[in-house]
Amino acid sequence: MIRRIYDWTMAKASHPNAMWFLAAVAFIEASVFPIPPDVLMIPMILATPWRAWKIALVATLASVAGGCLGYLIGYGFMDAIGTPILQFYGKADSFNELAHRFNEMGGWAVLVAGVTPFPYKVITIFSGATHLSPPLFLGVSVLARALRFFLVAALLWKFGAPIKIFIERWLGLLFTLFVVLLIGGFYALKFIG
């Protein structure tokens, strides 16, 4: 099923309404859809590099809006909608333990999920279910999603098709390492100071 969804998503990259498909995929990916918007962004930017920034902006805004939907699902519809989504991604059983840790990490969890391969939709739902501060959630979501999508756009705009394999294989790992080092640096400063 995931392969069919992936193939359908890839086919939409060359469609005349690709920008609308990107917005729709970015929106629903942030709350329920398993395929990330990068799948559409990469071929769209390679085909029209002069539109890279517009494509990244559409992905960012739609993803943050979809993240707000995920937040609302967690906040008001956790039992009916949120729990089945978390079960699909294998995160429902550990919800209580994760919710406690999540509240301690606050915006860091949103940042990590927003830029790394960790499913952003899980964090958007957790944010609502644990009542994370809405302004904090929104601000960090904008930062994280813009960082991710604009970096992908910049790399494709600058280097073109040769960078595609690097993005698909290594960018998620590099984002993860960056966030770990960033958080580690803050904790080190806290203990040193």
MDTraj code that builds the backbone (N, CA, C; nanometers):
import mdtraj as md
import numpy as np

residues = "MET ILE ARG ARG ILE TYR ASP TRP THR MET ALA LYS ALA SER HIS PRO ASN ALA MET TRP PHE LEU ALA ALA VAL ALA PHE ILE GLU ALA SER VAL PHE PRO ILE PRO PRO ASP VAL LEU MET ILE PRO MET ILE LEU ALA THR PRO TRP ARG ALA TRP LYS ILE ALA LEU VAL ALA THR LEU ALA SER VAL ALA GLY GLY CYS LEU GLY TYR LEU ILE GLY TYR GLY PHE MET ASP ALA ILE GLY THR PRO ILE LEU GLN PHE TYR GLY LYS ALA ASP SER PHE ASN GLU LEU ALA HIS ARG PHE ASN GLU MET GLY GLY TRP ALA VAL LEU VAL ALA GLY VAL THR PRO PHE PRO TYR LYS VAL ILE THR ILE PHE SER GLY ALA THR HIS LEU SER PRO PRO LEU PHE LEU GLY VAL SER VAL LEU ALA ARG ALA LEU ARG PHE PHE LEU VAL ALA ALA LEU LEU TRP LYS PHE GLY ALA PRO ILE LYS ILE PHE ILE GLU ARG TRP LEU GLY LEU LEU PHE THR LEU PHE VAL VAL LEU LEU ILE GLY GLY PHE TYR ALA LEU LYS PHE ILE GLY".split()
xyz = np.array([
    [0.0822, -0.1191, 0.0000],
    [0.0000, 0.0000, 0.0000],
    [0.0872, 0.1263, 0.0000],
    [0.1920, 0.1282, 0.0835],
    [0.2801, 0.2451, 0.0918],
    [0.3473, 0.2685, -0.0438],
    [0.3870, 0.1607, -0.1115],
    [0.4531, 0.1756, -0.2422],
    [0.3581, 0.2387, -0.3441],
    [0.2319, 0.1999, -0.3426],
    [0.1345, 0.2594, -0.4356],
    [0.1157, 0.4071, -0.4067],
    [0.1088, 0.4435, -0.2786],
    [0.0950, 0.5846, -0.2408],
    [0.2186, 0.6624, -0.2854],
    [0.3369, 0.6035, -0.2650],
    [0.4623, 0.6669, -0.3070],
    [0.4624, 0.6893, -0.4582],
    [0.4268, 0.5860, -0.5341],
    [0.4240, 0.5980, -0.6809],
    [0.3235, 0.7030, -0.7262],
    [0.2062, 0.7067, -0.6637],
    [0.1050, 0.8067, -0.6975],
    [0.1593, 0.9461, -0.6707],
    [0.2248, 0.9627, -0.5539],
    [0.2805, 1.0921, -0.5163],
    [0.3867, 1.1358, -0.6164],
    [0.4759, 1.0460, -0.6551],
    [0.5807, 1.0787, -0.7530],
    [0.5201, 1.1199, -0.8870],
    [0.4138, 1.0528, -0.9286],
    [0.3502, 1.0859, -1.0570],
    [0.2935, 1.2270, -1.0564],
    [0.2560, 1.2774, -0.9394],
    [0.1982, 1.4118, -0.9309],
    [0.3030, 1.5221, -0.9445],
    [0.4302, 1.4896, -0.9330],
    [0.5369, 1.5904, -0.9398],
    [0.5425, 1.6601, -1.0752],
    [0.5026, 1.5919, -1.1811],
    [0.5074, 1.6534, -1.3143],
    [0.3702, 1.7016, -1.3613],
    [0.2719, 1.6905, -1.2777],
    [0.1362, 1.7325, -1.3131],
    [0.1287, 1.8853, -1.3191],
    [0.0448, 1.9418, -1.4070],
    [0.0323, 2.0883, -1.4132],
    [-0.0092, 2.1525, -1.2799],
    [-0.0797, 2.0788, -1.1979],
    [-0.1211, 2.1293, -1.0665],
    [-0.0318, 2.0758, -0.9550],
    [0.0949, 2.0516, -0.9852],
    [0.1866, 1.9910, -0.8886],
    [0.1960, 2.0720, -0.7598],
    [0.1917, 2.2044, -0.7697],
    [0.2039, 2.2872, -0.6503],
    [0.0870, 2.2610, -0.5540],
    [-0.0327, 2.2409, -0.6085],
    [-0.1488, 2.2101, -0.5250],
    [-0.1353, 2.0715, -0.4625],
    [-0.0829, 1.9762, -0.5416],
    [-0.0603, 1.8424, -0.4860],
    [0.0436, 1.8487, -0.3739],
    [0.1493, 1.9278, -0.3946],
    [0.2510, 1.9445, -0.2907],
    [0.1885, 2.0014, -0.1640],
    [0.1077, 2.1041, -0.1780],
    [0.0424, 2.1642, -0.0608],
    [-0.0455, 2.0604, 0.0098],
    [-0.1191, 1.9824, -0.0664],
    [-0.2067, 1.8815, -0.0065],
    [-0.1253, 1.7732, 0.0646],
    [-0.0193, 1.7243, -0.0005],
    [0.0642, 1.6203, 0.0607],
    [0.1335, 1.6734, 0.1859],
    [0.1892, 1.7948, 0.1791],
    [0.2564, 1.8536, 0.2953],
    [0.1576, 1.8727, 0.4104],
    [0.0362, 1.9135, 0.3784],
    [-0.0663, 1.9359, 0.4810],
    [-0.1036, 1.8051, 0.5501],
    [-0.1400, 1.7033, 0.4712],
    [-0.1870, 1.5795, 0.5351],
    [-0.0719, 1.4960, 0.5907],
    [0.0503, 1.5146, 0.5381],
    [0.1654, 1.4423, 0.5938],
    [0.1920, 1.4848, 0.7370],
    [0.1631, 1.6077, 0.7692],
    [0.1906, 1.6591, 0.9033],
    [0.0938, 1.6060, 1.0084],
    [-0.0111, 1.5369, 0.9651],
    [-0.1045, 1.4821, 1.0631],
    [-0.1375, 1.3343, 1.0406],
    [-0.1386, 1.2847, 0.9160],
    [-0.1757, 1.1438, 0.8962],
    [-0.1018, 1.0719, 0.7837],
    [-0.0585, 1.1379, 0.6795],
    [-0.0077, 1.0751, 0.5572],
    [0.1342, 1.0218, 0.5764],
    [0.1648, 0.9010, 0.5277],
    [0.2967, 0.8431, 0.5530],
    [0.4105, 0.8900, 0.4595],
    [0.3793, 0.9549, 0.3487],
    [0.4831, 0.9934, 0.2513],
    [0.5205, 1.1405, 0.2717],
    [0.6490, 1.1707, 0.2924],
    [0.6898, 1.3096, 0.3163],
    [0.6821, 1.3949, 0.1893],
    [0.6641, 1.5260, 0.2043],
    [0.6535, 1.6152, 0.0889],
    [0.7806, 1.6211, 0.0046],
    [0.8925, 1.5809, 0.0616],
    [1.0190, 1.5805, -0.0120],
    [1.0082, 1.4987, -0.1404],
    [0.9254, 1.3932, -0.1371],
    [0.9072, 1.3061, -0.2526],
    [0.8559, 1.3859, -0.3722],
    [0.7719, 1.4844, -0.3464],
    [0.7234, 1.5722, -0.4531],
    [0.8183, 1.6892, -0.4771],
    [0.8724, 1.7445, -0.3706],
    [0.9586, 1.8624, -0.3816],
    [1.0797, 1.8369, -0.4702],
    [1.1478, 1.7255, -0.4497],
    [1.2737, 1.6993, -0.5202],
    [1.2549, 1.6995, -0.6714],
    [1.1628, 1.6192, -0.7271],
    [1.1477, 1.6246, -0.8731],
    [1.0920, 1.7585, -0.9232],
    [1.0093, 1.8235, -0.8416],
    [0.9559, 1.9542, -0.8840],
    [1.0680, 2.0576, -0.8949],
    [1.1582, 2.0599, -0.7975],
    [1.2678, 2.1567, -0.7997],
    [1.3674, 2.1223, -0.9094],
    [1.3928, 1.9942, -0.9295],
    [1.4852, 1.9565, -1.0370],
    [1.4298, 1.9959, -1.1738],
    [1.2976, 1.9872, -1.1895],
    [1.2361, 2.0234, -1.3172],
    [1.2286, 2.1749, -1.3364],
    [1.2101, 2.2493, -1.2272],
    [1.1972, 2.3956, -1.2355],
    [1.2774, 2.4609, -1.1230],
    [1.4103, 2.4634, -1.1336],
    [1.4918, 2.5153, -1.0241],
    [1.4638, 2.6615, -0.9886],
    [1.4167, 2.7410, -1.0840],
    [1.3861, 2.8818, -1.0549],
    [1.2667, 2.8958, -0.9604],
    [1.1916, 2.7877, -0.9400],
    [1.0768, 2.7908, -0.8483],
    [1.1088, 2.7263, -0.7130],
    [1.2363, 2.6984, -0.6877],
    [1.2763, 2.6260, -0.5662],
    [1.2245, 2.6919, -0.4393],
    [1.2376, 2.8245, -0.4311],
    [1.1989, 2.8948, -0.3078],
    [1.0475, 2.8951, -0.2899],
    [0.9746, 2.9079, -0.3998],
    [0.8283, 2.9046, -0.3918],
    [0.7816, 2.7649, -0.3497],
    [0.8455, 2.6631, -0.4052],
    [0.8114, 2.5253, -0.3697],
    [0.8380, 2.5007, -0.2215],
    [0.9529, 2.5465, -0.1719],
    [0.9851, 2.5298, -0.0294],
    [0.8867, 2.6064, 0.0590],
    [0.8479, 2.7257, 0.0160],
    [0.7525, 2.8052, 0.0929],
    [0.6166, 2.7365, 0.1003],
    [0.5695, 2.6849, -0.0119],
    [0.4408, 2.6135, -0.0136],
    [0.4471, 2.4922, 0.0786],
    [0.5559, 2.4151, 0.0697],
    [0.5705, 2.2964, 0.1550],
    [0.5727, 2.3364, 0.3024],
    [0.6439, 2.4441, 0.3344],
    [0.6539, 2.4890, 0.4735],
    [0.5185, 2.5322, 0.5275],
    [0.4524, 2.6218, 0.4560],
    [0.3239, 2.6737, 0.5048],
    [0.2184, 2.5640, 0.5154],
    [0.2116, 2.4773, 0.4149],
    [0.1123, 2.3698, 0.4179],
    [0.1441, 2.2695, 0.5285],
    [0.2718, 2.2406, 0.5492],
    [0.3102, 2.1466, 0.6534],
    [0.2794, 2.2018, 0.7923],
    [0.3068, 2.3293, 0.8142],
    [0.2757, 2.3901, 0.9441],
    [0.1242, 2.3925, 0.9659],
    [0.0488, 2.4247, 0.8619],
    [-0.0979, 2.4216, 0.8740],
    [-0.1455, 2.2804, 0.9060],
    [-0.0872, 2.1804, 0.8392],
    [-0.1207, 2.0414, 0.8698],
    [-0.0786, 2.0022, 1.0099],
    [0.0338, 2.0576, 1.0559],
    [0.0771, 2.0344, 1.1935],
    [-0.0232, 2.0876, 1.2939],
    [-0.0847, 2.2012, 1.2608],
    [-0.1894, 2.2573, 1.3473],
    [-0.3098, 2.1640, 1.3521],
    [-0.3413, 2.1007, 1.2386],
    [-0.4481, 2.0002, 1.2381],
    [-0.4099, 1.8838, 1.3292],
    [-0.2844, 1.8376, 1.3200],
    [-0.2380, 1.7304, 1.4079],
    [-0.2495, 1.7700, 1.5538],
    [-0.2132, 1.8938, 1.5837],
    [-0.2254, 1.9459, 1.7206],
    [-0.3711, 1.9386, 1.7663],
    [-0.4638, 1.9823, 1.6804],
    [-0.6064, 1.9786, 1.7149],
    [-0.6570, 1.8358, 1.7329],
    [-0.6063, 1.7438, 1.6513],
    [-0.6435, 1.6026, 1.6668],
    [-0.6023, 1.5549, 1.8055],
    [-0.4780, 1.5837, 1.8428],
    [-0.4305, 1.5420, 1.9746],
    [-0.5034, 1.6108, 2.0881],
    [-0.5344, 1.7384, 2.0693],
    [-0.5972, 1.8185, 2.1739],
    [-0.7432, 1.7782, 2.1980],
    [-0.8188, 1.7611, 2.0906],
    [-0.9621, 1.7404, 2.1082],
    [-1.0171, 1.6070, 2.0628],
    [-0.9378, 1.5316, 1.9874],
    [-0.9902, 1.4078, 1.9301],
    [-0.8926, 1.2922, 1.9486],
    [-0.8234, 1.2913, 2.0598],
    [-0.7191, 1.1908, 2.0815],
    [-0.7761, 1.0497, 2.0777],
    [-0.8860, 1.0250, 2.1482],
    [-0.9410, 0.8889, 2.1527],
    [-0.9936, 0.8441, 2.0167],
    [-1.0663, 0.9309, 1.9491],
    [-1.1315, 0.8919, 1.8237],
    [-1.0362, 0.8869, 1.7051],
    [-0.9442, 0.9831, 1.6954],
    [-0.8587, 0.9934, 1.5767],
    [-0.7110, 0.9748, 1.6110],
    [-0.6648, 1.0411, 1.7170],
    [-0.5226, 1.0408, 1.7502],
    [-0.4671, 0.9039, 1.7838],
    [-0.5373, 0.8287, 1.8684],
    [-0.4882, 0.6972, 1.9088],
    [-0.4743, 0.6013, 1.7906],
    [-0.5728, 0.5915, 1.6994],
    [-0.5528, 0.5039, 1.5832],
    [-0.4331, 0.5453, 1.4961],
    [-0.4098, 0.6759, 1.4819],
    [-0.2940, 0.7206, 1.4032],
    [-0.1650, 0.6804, 1.4738],
    [-0.1594, 0.7003, 1.6047],
    [-0.0401, 0.6617, 1.6805],
    [-0.0203, 0.5103, 1.6786],
    [-0.1296, 0.4331, 1.6789],
    [-0.1192, 0.2878, 1.6694],
    [-0.0592, 0.2471, 1.5345],
    [-0.1015, 0.3141, 1.4286],
    [-0.0487, 0.2844, 1.2950],
    [0.1024, 0.3019, 1.2912],
    [0.1532, 0.4043, 1.3600],
    [0.2970, 0.4314, 1.3616],
    [0.3687, 0.3644, 1.4787],
    [0.2967, 0.2785, 1.5537],
    [0.3579, 0.2026, 1.6618],
    [0.3935, 0.2841, 1.7844],
    [0.3254, 0.3953, 1.8077],
    [0.3592, 0.4834, 1.9198],
    [0.2508, 0.4905, 2.0269],
    [0.1390, 0.4214, 2.0114],
    [0.0268, 0.4349, 2.1056],
    [0.0570, 0.3731, 2.2414],
    [0.1252, 0.2585, 2.2449],
    [0.1498, 0.1898, 2.3717],
    [0.2376, 0.2701, 2.4660],
    [0.3276, 0.3476, 2.4112],
    [0.4206, 0.4221, 2.4962],
    [0.3773, 0.5676, 2.5148],
    [0.2500, 0.5968, 2.4897],
    [0.2039, 0.7355, 2.4932],
    [0.2253, 0.8028, 2.6286],
    [0.1845, 0.7376, 2.7387],
    [0.1941, 0.8028, 2.8703],
    [0.3379, 0.8353, 2.9070],
    [0.4274, 0.7394, 2.8852],
    [0.5688, 0.7635, 2.9149],
    [0.6250, 0.8734, 2.8243],
    [0.5920, 0.8648, 2.6979],
    [0.6402, 0.9658, 2.6038],
    [0.5800, 1.1035, 2.6336],
    [0.4550, 1.1074, 2.6745],
    [0.3899, 1.2357, 2.7050],
    [0.4610, 1.3062, 2.8198],
    [0.5006, 1.2310, 2.9215],
    [0.5715, 1.2914, 3.0342],
    [0.7061, 1.3481, 2.9888],
    [0.7815, 1.2686, 2.9133],
    [0.9108, 1.3161, 2.8621],
    [0.8916, 1.4295, 2.7634],
    [0.7862, 1.4207, 2.6867],
    [0.7585, 1.5235, 2.5869],
    [0.7364, 1.6590, 2.6528],
    [0.6605, 1.6604, 2.7606],
    [0.6352, 1.7867, 2.8311],
    [0.7637, 1.8476, 2.8857],
    [0.8596, 1.7640, 2.9231],
    [0.9882, 1.8140, 2.9703],
    [1.0695, 1.8754, 2.8568],
    [1.0579, 1.8195, 2.7372],
    [1.1379, 1.8644, 2.6235],
    [1.0730, 1.9796, 2.5474],
    [0.9413, 1.9923, 2.5585],
    [0.8699, 2.1016, 2.4948],
    [0.9029, 2.1200, 2.3479],
    [0.9491, 2.2384, 2.3142],
    [0.9757, 2.2742, 2.1755],
    [1.0869, 2.1940, 2.1108],
    [1.1786, 2.1383, 2.1914],
    [1.2867, 2.0587, 2.1328],
    [1.2315, 1.9390, 2.0567],
    [1.1290, 1.8751, 2.1098],
    [1.0703, 1.7595, 2.0424],
    [1.0109, 1.7996, 1.9084],
    [0.9465, 1.9147, 1.9042],
    [0.8890, 1.9635, 1.7790],
    [1.0005, 1.9943, 1.6795],
    [1.1081, 2.0556, 1.7271],
    [1.2216, 2.0856, 1.6399],
    [1.2827, 1.9585, 1.5827],
    [1.3054, 1.8610, 1.6680],
    [1.3647, 1.7347, 1.6232],
    [1.2775, 1.6686, 1.5177],
    [1.1487, 1.6575, 1.5452],
    [1.0583, 1.5917, 1.4501],
    [1.0409, 1.6733, 1.3230],
    [1.0517, 1.8048, 1.3342],
    [1.0324, 1.8901, 1.2178],
    [1.1452, 1.8851, 1.1173],
    [1.2659, 1.8498, 1.1617],
    [1.3792, 1.8493, 1.0690],
    [1.4374, 1.7110, 1.0433],
    [1.4074, 1.6135, 1.1271],
    [1.4652, 1.4803, 1.1109],
    [1.3642, 1.3849, 1.0467],
    [1.4076, 1.2627, 1.0175],
    [1.3140, 1.1646, 0.9594],
    [1.2066, 1.1150, 1.0566],
    [1.2165, 1.1493, 1.1871],
    [1.1129, 1.1082, 1.2817],
    [0.9786, 1.1621, 1.2328],
    [0.8722, 1.0803, 1.2375],
    [0.7425, 1.1267, 1.1846],
    [0.6901, 1.2514, 1.2568],
    [0.6895, 1.3626, 1.1874],
    [0.6418, 1.4903, 1.2405],
    [0.4982, 1.4786, 1.2897],
    [0.4181, 1.3988, 1.2217],
    [0.2768, 1.3835, 1.2579],
    [0.2606, 1.3304, 1.3997],
    [0.3495, 1.2420, 1.4434],
    [0.3419, 1.1881, 1.5799],
    [0.3603, 1.3011, 1.6811],
    [0.4554, 1.3890, 1.6551],
    [0.4827, 1.4994, 1.7467],
    [0.3716, 1.6032, 1.7430],
    [0.3111, 1.6265, 1.6265],
    [0.2017, 1.7239, 1.6226],
    [0.0850, 1.6751, 1.7088],
    [0.0563, 1.5464, 1.7013],
    [-0.0530, 1.4892, 1.7811],
    [-0.0158, 1.4901, 1.9296],
    [0.1084, 1.4506, 1.9621],
    [0.1543, 1.4561, 2.1012],
    [0.1461, 1.5978, 2.1561],
    [0.1811, 1.6949, 2.0744],
    [0.1786, 1.8341, 2.1193],
    [0.0392, 1.8744, 2.1643],
    [-0.0606, 1.8370, 2.0857],
    [-0.1986, 1.8686, 2.1243],
    [-0.2450, 1.7872, 2.2427],
    [-0.2129, 1.6591, 2.2437],
    [-0.2585, 1.5710, 2.3519],
    [-0.1981, 1.6109, 2.4859],
    [-0.0761, 1.6642, 2.4846],
    [-0.0110, 1.7034, 2.6095],
    [-0.0275, 1.8525, 2.6380],
    [-0.1012, 1.9212, 2.5510],
    [-0.1320, 2.0638, 2.5657],
    [-0.0061, 2.1509, 2.5681],
    [0.0867, 2.1189, 2.4791],
    [0.2054, 2.2032, 2.4635],
    [0.1586, 2.3439, 2.4268],
    [0.2270, 2.4438, 2.4739],
    [0.1907, 2.5821, 2.4464],
    [0.1714, 2.6034, 2.2956],
    [0.0515, 2.6450, 2.2519],
    [0.0288, 2.6649, 2.1079],
    [0.1266, 2.7629, 2.0423],
    [0.1592, 2.8793, 2.1038],
    [0.2573, 2.9669, 2.0379],
    [0.3949, 2.9022, 2.0249],
    [0.4366, 2.8262, 2.1258],
    [0.5646, 2.7557, 2.1180],
    [0.5603, 2.6528, 2.0064],
    [0.4533, 2.5744, 2.0023],
    [0.4380, 2.4735, 1.8974],
    [0.4436, 2.5376, 1.7595],
    [0.3682, 2.6433, 1.7399],
    [0.3619, 2.7086, 1.6092],
    [0.4970, 2.7680, 1.5697],
    [0.5602, 2.8394, 1.6616],
    [0.6885, 2.9020, 1.6318],
    [0.7964, 2.8015, 1.5960],
    [0.8075, 2.6951, 1.6749],
    [0.9102, 2.5943, 1.6487],
    [0.8763, 2.5159, 1.5220],
    [0.7485, 2.4922, 1.4966],
    [0.7093, 2.4229, 1.3728],
    [0.7502, 2.5028, 1.2498],
    [0.7243, 2.6325, 1.2511],
    [0.7631, 2.7174, 1.1377],
    [0.9145, 2.7108, 1.1186],
    [0.9894, 2.7261, 1.2259],
    [1.1354, 2.7217, 1.2178],
    [1.1847, 2.5878, 1.1631],
    [1.1361, 2.4788, 1.2206],
    [1.1836, 2.3454, 1.1833],
    [1.1478, 2.3099, 1.0391],
    [1.0231, 2.3313, 1.0024],
    [0.9827, 2.2941, 0.8669],
    [1.0489, 2.3835, 0.7621],
    [1.0635, 2.5122, 0.7916],
    [1.1326, 2.6014, 0.6979],
    [1.2783, 2.5594, 0.6834],
    [1.3433, 2.5277, 0.7937],
    [1.4821, 2.4830, 0.7873],
    [1.4951, 2.3603, 0.6987],
    [1.4093, 2.2645, 0.7201],
    [1.4166, 2.1412, 0.6406],
    [1.3889, 2.1666, 0.4931],
    [1.2771, 2.2287, 0.4618],
    [1.2377, 2.2416, 0.3213],
    [1.3226, 2.3422, 0.2446],
    [1.3628, 2.4509, 0.3095],
    [1.4456, 2.5490, 0.2394],
    [1.5884, 2.4979, 0.2200],
    [1.6377, 2.4138, 0.3117],
    [1.7698, 2.3551, 0.2899],
    [1.7663, 2.2579, 0.1722],
    [1.6635, 2.1756, 0.1648],
    [1.6480, 2.0852, 0.0497],
    [1.6402, 2.1673, -0.0790],
    [1.5601, 2.2734, -0.0789],
    [1.5465, 2.3592, -0.1977],
    [1.6803, 2.4224, -0.2345],
    [1.7535, 2.4720, -0.1347],
    [1.8823, 2.5371, -0.1615],
    [1.9828, 2.4388, -0.2211],
    [1.9885, 2.3191, -0.1658],
    [2.0819, 2.2195, -0.2188],
    [2.0477, 2.1818, -0.3633],
    [1.9201, 2.1610, -0.3894],
    [1.8787, 2.1258, -0.5259],
    [1.8989, 2.2429, -0.6215],
    [1.8710, 2.3625, -0.5776],
    [1.8886, 2.4808, -0.6620],
    [2.0359, 2.5002, -0.6970],
    [2.1225, 2.4805, -0.5985],
    [2.2655, 2.5035, -0.6184],
    [2.3332, 2.3909, -0.6956],
    [2.3035, 2.2655, -0.6600],
    [2.3779, 2.1530, -0.7152],
    [2.3003, 2.0682, -0.8155],
    [2.1694, 2.0847, -0.8237],
    [2.0895, 2.0109, -0.9214],
    [2.0793, 1.8619, -0.8914],
    [2.0603, 1.7845, -0.9962],
    [2.0357, 1.6406, -0.9842],
    [2.1443, 1.5633, -0.9087],
    [2.2737, 1.5985, -0.9206],
    [2.3749, 1.5191, -0.8483],
    [2.3562, 1.5159, -0.6962],
    [2.2914, 1.6143, -0.6385],
    [2.2741, 1.6193, -0.4931],
    [2.1532, 1.5362, -0.4470],
    [2.0702, 1.4927, -0.5407],
    [1.9475, 1.4192, -0.5070],
    [1.9766, 1.2952, -0.4218],
    [2.0751, 1.2169, -0.4598],
    [2.1071, 1.0946, -0.3854],
    [2.1556, 1.1292, -0.2448],
    [2.2370, 1.2338, -0.2333],
    [2.2836, 1.2779, -0.1019],
    [2.1648, 1.3155, -0.0135],
    [2.0712, 1.3917, -0.0671],
    [1.9536, 1.4346, 0.0103],
    [1.8734, 1.3144, 0.0563],
    [1.8473, 1.2223, -0.0360],
    [1.7641, 1.1073, -0.0023],
    [1.8306, 1.0144, 0.0988],
    [1.9619, 1.0001, 0.0914],
    [2.0317, 0.9060, 0.1799],
    [2.0813, 0.9685, 0.3094],
    [2.1348, 1.0881, 0.3046],
    [2.2119, 1.1408, 0.4162],
    [2.1546, 1.2633, 0.4860],
    [2.0675, 1.3386, 0.4227],
    [2.0228, 1.4636, 0.4835],
    [1.9486, 1.4413, 0.6149],
    [1.8653, 1.3386, 0.6210],
    [1.7947, 1.3078, 0.7462],
    [1.8912, 1.2774, 0.8594],
    [1.9953, 1.1998, 0.8299],
    [2.0956, 1.1686, 0.9308],
    [2.1710, 1.2941, 0.9731],
    [2.2069, 1.3787, 0.8768],
    [2.2780, 1.5021, 0.9102],
    [2.1923, 1.5951, 0.9948],
    [2.0633, 1.6064, 0.9627],
    [1.9724, 1.6861, 1.0458],
    [1.9675, 1.6294, 1.1880],
    [1.9587, 1.4970, 1.1987],
    [1.9530, 1.4333, 1.3298],
    [2.0799, 1.4631, 1.4095],
    [2.1960, 1.4479, 1.3459],
    [2.3221, 1.4787, 1.4147],
    [2.3295, 1.6250, 1.4559],
    [2.2843, 1.7144, 1.3683],
    [2.2843, 1.8568, 1.3992],
    [2.2011, 1.8851, 1.5239],
    [2.0813, 1.8279, 1.5300],
    [1.9922, 1.8517, 1.6436],
    [2.0516, 1.7922, 1.7708],
    [2.1096, 1.6736, 1.7620],
    [2.1725, 1.6120, 1.8797],
    [2.2861, 1.7008, 1.9303],
    [2.3697, 1.7501, 1.8395],
    [2.4792, 1.8387, 1.8802],
    [2.4267, 1.9696, 1.9383],
    [2.3222, 2.0234, 1.8795],
    [2.2637, 2.1477, 1.9294],
    [2.2098, 2.1301, 2.0705],
    [2.1310, 2.0267, 2.0908],
    [2.0750, 2.0002, 2.2241],
    [2.1867, 1.9679, 2.3225],
    [2.2834, 1.8867, 2.2787],
    [2.3973, 1.8543, 2.3644],
    [2.4750, 1.9787, 2.4049],
    [2.4897, 2.0720, 2.3118],
    [2.5584, 2.1975, 2.3425],
    [2.4851, 2.2787, 2.4473],
    [2.3523, 2.2855, 2.4365],
    [2.2742, 2.3573, 2.5361],
    [2.2832, 2.2919, 2.6738],
    [2.2772, 2.1584, 2.6768],
    [2.2906, 2.0897, 2.8049],
    [2.4301, 2.1088, 2.8636],
    [2.5329, 2.1064, 2.7787],
    [2.6700, 2.1288, 2.8266],
    [2.6831, 2.2689, 2.8853],
    [2.6269, 2.3688, 2.8190],
    [2.6311, 2.5050, 2.8713],
    [2.5571, 2.5172, 3.0037],
    [2.4488, 2.4434, 3.0157],
    [2.3697, 2.4463, 3.1393],
    [2.4507, 2.3910, 3.2568],
    [2.5246, 2.2813, 3.2326],
    [2.6011, 2.2190, 3.3398],
    [2.7327, 2.2922, 3.3667],
    [2.7888, 2.3557, 3.2650],
    [2.9135, 2.4312, 3.2824],
    [2.8856, 2.5617, 3.3561],
    [2.7757, 2.6283, 3.3127],
    [2.7407, 2.7601, 3.3685],
    [2.6702, 2.7472, 3.4955],
])
top = md.Topology()
chain = top.add_chain()
for i, resn in enumerate(residues, 1):
    res = top.add_residue(resn, chain, resSeq=i)
    for name in ("N", "CA", "C"):
        top.add_atom(name, md.element.get_by_symbol(name[0]), res)
traj = md.Trajectory(xyz[None], top)
